[in-house]
Each structure stands twice: as C-alpha cells, then as structure tokens.
C-alpha cells in the first residue's frame, strides 16, 4: 500500500461492494456481511486506538496471538526498516468479511468472499493484503474489537487492507507449482 495513503474513490469502492453479491457461497445463502472502514478519519482513528492499545498490552507482557516478546520486538524493528504500520500495513481502507457461525458454511463463505474482493481490487489496479495479524491483536483488546460492531457469533477469517499500491509491477509474481503437489486420479487403474 502507498505510504502516502491515496484513498480510493467512493464510487470504486461502492462498485466493488455491489459486485461482492456475485461471490460464490455455500447453498446460495448470501450470509456474508462486510464491515468497511473507507473514511480516512475513521481509519486513522481506528488504527491509532488499536495500535496504542497493542503497545499498552505489550508493555504488560501481553502480546498478540502467536507472538511472544522476541517476535514482538522483531516486529517493532521491522517498523523502522520495512513500514511504520505493521498492524494494518499502512492500508488506507479495510474490509472485514464475516458470517454467522452455525449456519451454512461460514468459514468457506468468508474466505471465498475475501478472495473475490482481492480479485476485484486487482482488476482495478488496487493492492490488497489479507491481514490475519490484526485479528490476533484484536483478540487481546475486546473493547477495540467491539468498535467494529461485528456480532460475537460471527466468523472472521481476515481483515483486507486495500488501496493504491506503492510499487507498480509490470506483471504478477511468476511461480511454478511443484509437480509433486498435483495428484491426478485415474479410477480405471483400480482393480475390481
């Protein structure tokens, strides 16, 4: 994301949100909900509140899920060398897909909706980062997490930070899949 935080036009965001209705979902239940922070003032306020609380907790020896003192100090070092906002990666906007537990396929539906949104971002020249670290941090600060107004019985799989990318690439990452990861089945070879 751009460190100068160029904000995405509201019309572009609204168009992408409208198109999320087409994201595949289990049983066509359309149960995924989306929490959005697209206002610059609100995002900066939320970022500041979450970051300040994370720092207060770290001073008490309470770290985000999956972190200990050493890994937290590594992150603080990265803030000096990589980016100053390791919590939300400097994203000017965030989208949080979530769905009620106990109905349909909430985990799969949320992951599909998040992936679909990432593709919508890419199709518009926007960068998107699937952020799971803030989820672990927010679990340690229920009062800040509550500000998102997401029902407690909803599954949250990621927070998606999005905005205009700092670096424009001529092409996407070029990777090859190891042939050992592809398992072709042939039932004709089975003995009866």
LOSE-309241 format. One line per 8 residues: their letters; for each residue x negated, y negated, z negated of C-alpha. Coordinates in steps of 0.5 Angstrom, whole numbers, plus 2048, in hexadecimal, padded with zeros to 3 digits. Last residue first. Layout:
// residues N
A = X/Y/Z ~ ...
This chain:
// residues 192
XXXXXXXX = 819/86D/812 ~ 812/86B/813 ~ 810/863/814 ~ 80D/861/81A ~ 813/85E/81D ~ 814/85A/817 ~ 80F/855/819 ~ 80D/84F/814
XXXXXXXX = 808/84A/816 ~ 805/847/810 ~ 801/841/811 ~ 7FD/83F/80B ~ 7F7/843/80D ~ 7F7/83F/814 ~ 7F4/839/810 ~ 7F8/833/812
XXXXXXXX = 7F5/82D/816 ~ 7F5/826/814 ~ 7F5/820/817 ~ 7F7/81A/813 ~ 7FB/815/817 ~ 7F9/811/81C ~ 7F7/80A/81E ~ 7F7/808/816
XXXXXXXX = 7F9/802/813 ~ 7F6/800/80D ~ 7FA/7FC/807 ~ 800/800/809 ~ 807/7FC/809 ~ 80B/7FE/803 ~ 80D/804/7FF ~ 80D/808/7F9
XXXXXXXX = 811/80E/7F8 ~ 812/810/7F1 ~ 812/818/7F1 ~ 816/81E/7EF ~ 81C/81B/7EA ~ 821/820/7E8 ~ 827/81D/7E5 ~ 82A/81E/7DE
XXXXXXXX = 827/818/7DB ~ 82B/814/7E0 ~ 827/80F/7E3 ~ 828/808/7E1 ~ 820/806/7E3 ~ 820/802/7DC ~ 820/809/7D8 ~ 819/80A/7DB
XXXXXXXX = 817/804/7D7 ~ 81A/806/7D0 ~ 818/80E/7D2 ~ 811/80C/7D2 ~ 80D/812/7D2 ~ 811/815/7D7 ~ 810/80F/7DB ~ 808/811/7DC
XXXXXXXX = 809/818/7DE ~ 80E/815/7E4 ~ 809/810/7E5 ~ 804/815/7E7 ~ 809/818/7EC ~ 808/813/7F2 ~ 80A/815/7F9 ~ 807/80F/7FD
XXXXXXXX = 80A/80C/803 ~ 807/807/808 ~ 80B/803/80D ~ 80A/803/814 ~ 812/804/815 ~ 812/80C/817 ~ 80D/80D/811 ~ 812/80A/80C
XXXXXXXX = 818/80E/80F ~ 813/814/80F ~ 812/813/807 ~ 819/812/806 ~ 81B/819/809 ~ 815/81C/804 ~ 819/818/7FE ~ 81F/81B/801
XXXXXXXX = 81D/822/802 ~ 819/822/7FB ~ 820/81F/7F7 ~ 824/825/7FB ~ 81F/82A/7F9 ~ 81F/829/7F2 ~ 827/827/7F1 ~ 829/82D/7F5
XXXXXXXX = 831/82E/7F4 ~ 833/82B/7ED ~ 830/82D/7E6 ~ 82B/827/7E6 ~ 82D/820/7E9 ~ 829/81D/7EF ~ 824/818/7EF ~ 820/814/7F5
XXXXXXXX = 81C/80F/7F2 ~ 81A/809/7F7 ~ 814/804/7F5 ~ 812/7FE/7F8 ~ 80C/7F9/7F8 ~ 807/7FF/7F7 ~ 801/7FD/7F4 ~ 7FF/805/7F3
XXXXXXXX = 805/805/7EE ~ 801/808/7E8 ~ 7FA/807/7EA ~ 7FB/7FF/7EB ~ 7F4/7FC/7EC ~ 7F2/800/7F2 ~ 7EC/804/7F3 ~ 7E6/802/7EF
XXXXXXXX = 7E8/7FE/7E9 ~ 7EF/802/7E9 ~ 7EB/808/7EA ~ 7E7/807/7E3 ~ 7EE/807/7E0 ~ 7F0/80D/7E3 ~ 7E9/810/7E0 ~ 7EB/80E/7D9
XXXXXXXX = 7F2/811/7DA ~ 7EF/818/7DC ~ 7EA/817/7D6 ~ 7EF/816/7D1 ~ 7F4/81B/7D3 ~ 7F9/81B/7D9 ~ 7FE/820/7DC ~ 804/81D/7D9
XXXXXXXX = 802/815/7D8 ~ 7FE/814/7D2 ~ 7FF/813/7CB ~ 7F8/811/7C7 ~ 7FB/80B/7C3 ~ 7F7/806/7C8 ~ 7FA/80B/7CE ~ 801/809/7CB
XXXXXXXX = 800/802/7CB ~ 7FD/802/7D2 ~ 803/806/7D5 ~ 807/801/7D2 ~ 804/7FB/7D6 ~ 804/7FF/7DC ~ 80B/801/7DC ~ 80D/7FA/7DA
XXXXXXXX = 809/7F6/7DF ~ 80B/7FB/7E5 ~ 812/7FA/7E3 ~ 811/7F2/7E3 ~ 80D/7F3/7EA ~ 813/7F7/7ED ~ 818/7F2/7EA ~ 815/7EC/7ED
XXXXXXXX = 813/7EF/7F4 ~ 81A/7F2/7F5 ~ 81B/7F9/7F8 ~ 81B/7FD/7F2 ~ 820/803/7F4 ~ 823/809/7F0 ~ 826/80E/7F5 ~ 82B/813/7F4
XXXXXXXX = 82B/81A/7F7 ~ 832/81D/7F7 ~ 834/81E/7FE ~ 837/825/7FD ~ 835/827/804 ~ 834/82E/801 ~ 82D/82D/800 ~ 82A/826/803
XXXXXXXX = 828/824/809 ~ 826/81C/80A ~ 82C/819/80E ~ 82E/814/808 ~ 827/812/808 ~ 828/80E/80E ~ 82C/809/80A ~ 826/808/806
XXXXXXXX = 821/807/80C ~ 826/801/80E ~ 826/7FE/808 ~ 81F/7FE/807 ~ 81E/7FB/80E ~ 823/7F6/80D ~ 820/7F4/806 ~ 819/7F2/809
XXXXXXXX = 814/7F6/807 ~ 80F/7F2/802 ~ 808/7F0/803 ~ 805/7F2/7FD ~ 7FE/7EF/7FD ~ 7FB/7F6/7FB ~ 7FE/7F9/801 ~ 800/800/800
